[in-house]
Amino acid sequence: DQCFGRVFPPREDLGKRHVPVMPHDGPYLVHRHHAAVELVRSLSPRQEQVLREIANGFRSKQIAHRLSLSEKTIKMHRALLLEKMHTSNVADAIRIAVEARL
């Protein structure tokens, strides 16, 4: 999503421009929230469940045990949700989940 790149600047851009955190930046933060919600909505229910477990600090093996799935299946869901969320790492996916208030 092109909008998402503007909402969540890549890490290397953070030092180059203002990242709003003040109350007067409310509209920007609302936009970030809506962009994050849309990305989370693009996930299947199982992918959302796996993301929630990852965000809660569980490892693939633990998630597999908790959801009665194989670890390989969890890793597949993780890879697909990262792709759908247009990110290449779990930290960014968790950040998006937090923005979406998952």
QUIPE-V66668 format. One record per residue. RES is the residue in one small letter. PHI is phi as a letter, one per 20 degrees, with the letter a starting at -180 (NA if undefined). BURIAL is I if it has 9 or more other C-alpha atoms within 8 Angstrom, else O. D_LAST is the distance of its C-alpha to the last C-alpha in whole Angstrom. Layout:
{{RES,PHI,BURIAL,D_LAST} {RES,PHI,BURIAL,D_LAST}}
This chain:
{{d,NA,O,19} {q,f,O,22} {c,f,O,20} {f,f,I,17} {g,f,I,20} {r,f,O,21} {v,f,I,18} {f,d,O,17} {p,f,O,21} {p,g,O,22} {r,g,O,22} {e,f,O,26} {d,e,O,26} {l,f,I,24} {g,f,O,28} {k,e,O,29} {r,b,O,28} {h,f,O,26} {v,d,O,22} {p,f,O,21} {v,b,O,20} {m,e,O,22} {p,g,O,22} {h,f,O,24} {d,e,I,22} {g,g,O,20} {p,g,O,20} {y,f,I,19} {l,f,I,16} {v,f,O,15} {h,f,I,16} {r,g,I,14} {h,f,I,11} {h,f,I,12} {a,f,I,13} {a,f,I,10} {v,f,I,8} {e,f,O,12} {l,f,I,11} {v,f,I,8} {r,f,O,10} {s,f,O,13} {l,e,I,12} {s,f,O,14} {p,g,O,12} {r,f,O,13} {q,f,I,12} {e,f,I,9} {q,f,O,10} {v,f,I,11} {l,g,I,9} {r,f,I,7} {e,f,I,11} {i,f,I,12} {a,f,I,9} {n,e,O,11} {g,n,O,14} {f,e,I,15} {r,e,O,18} {s,g,I,19} {k,f,O,22} {q,f,O,20} {i,f,I,17} {a,g,I,20} {h,f,I,22} {r,f,O,19} {l,d,O,18} {s,l,O,22} {l,c,I,22} {s,e,I,24} {e,f,I,23} {k,f,O,24} {t,f,I,22} {i,f,I,19} {k,f,I,20} {m,f,O,20} {h,f,I,17} {r,f,I,16} {a,f,O,19} {l,f,I,18} {l,f,I,14} {l,f,I,15} {e,f,I,18} {k,f,I,16} {m,e,I,14} {h,l,O,17} {t,c,I,17} {s,d,O,19} {n,b,O,18} {v,f,O,15} {a,g,O,15} {d,f,I,14} {a,f,I,11} {i,f,I,9} {r,g,O,10} {i,f,I,9} {a,f,I,5} {v,f,O,6} {e,f,I,8} {a,e,I,5} {r,l,O,4} {l,f,O,0}}
